[in-house]
């Protein structure tokens, strides 16, 4: 094992136990809860050990600076700590750990930044607690209204503002204007690199995607005394909609997932009065995505009429097609001699790409599985990712 792989493993082991569920083996690192707050404290400690001052933007995002934070023209890197429920270890934290190690590599090589480097820890990237993905980067860039963000609530009714300890500050053009480029390193959420036999890749684009909430209203009633012909059961409409989403996505070579559901009153012996399901939809092209969602909505509406139920569909988030800065992606691919790949997963990089030159690096995931405890990456490949990120930061910040 290389020296860099050994140092990666040592640093990785410091955070690996935090928020890990002993039963599933996955992680429960929801934004601004104890495990994520512990990792934010670790972030400050790592920055302090490296003499990197840490600033906050009032939206929950942290920045550790190598160089003068006020100098401008900075190169931003980093990722997020939060996870989906019972998610994998690498999605997010790998980008932060790798960023600190990349700074270490450059310092050890005697490199001196001619423009600042900032390591970011963005808040609520997954949307696992408050429902809106990339919330921190959306606030930083002004892509979500402060009032809406402040009022978002988790399952316990706690608002984002309450969890943050203050009303979010919202867009900060002054801070955003200090950054000249953003490079996010992330574990690959797929197995293209396994098939290509390469440890690292450069991203070309992110599929357009979004989340839609389907509220199905019916009539709650007794399971044992309500005749089948008399029922207005929203669970039936919901179940039909899940199957319709699967079919419509397959017809379009797109992706549709209903991975979250809430039922009222959620009793075994009661016909539900309300069922809410959340649709995650993604496609290679915006028109395909629009067609997919509209087809699902139309089929659900038609089925609701037959079931005697009512449907309300609300878009909760939307991310357009993101094509990363082509010149930057090509430049980094040539620098690293790495393949270039698209992805169907959303990232803070996808939000920031609309505001400054942005690129992503992917590290091989041998299982191809993500948002699951099966997500993994070898120490050797993670070390290759650190080395690649160090070369990128040297190219962008030290020349």
Secondary structure, 3 states (H helix, E strand, C coil): CCHHHHHHHHHHHHHHCCCECCCCCCECCCCCCHHHHHHHHHHHHHHHHCCCCEEECCCCCEEEEECCCCCCCEEEEEEECCCCCCECCCCCHHHHHHHHHHHHHHHHCCCCCCCCEEEEEECCCCCCCCCCCCHHHHHHHCCCCHHHHHHCECCCCCEHHHHHCCCCCCCCHHHHCCEEEEEEEEECCCCHHHHHCCCEEEEEEECEEEEEEEEEECCCEECCCCCHHHCCCHHHHHHHHHHHHHHHHHHHCCEEEEEEEEEECCCCCEECCEEEEEEEEEECCHHHHHHHHHHHHHHHHHHHHHHCCEEEEEEEEEECCEECCHHHHHHHHHHHCCEEEEECCCCHHHHHCCCCEEEEEEECCCCCCCCCCCCCCCHHHHHHHHHHHHHHHHHHHCC
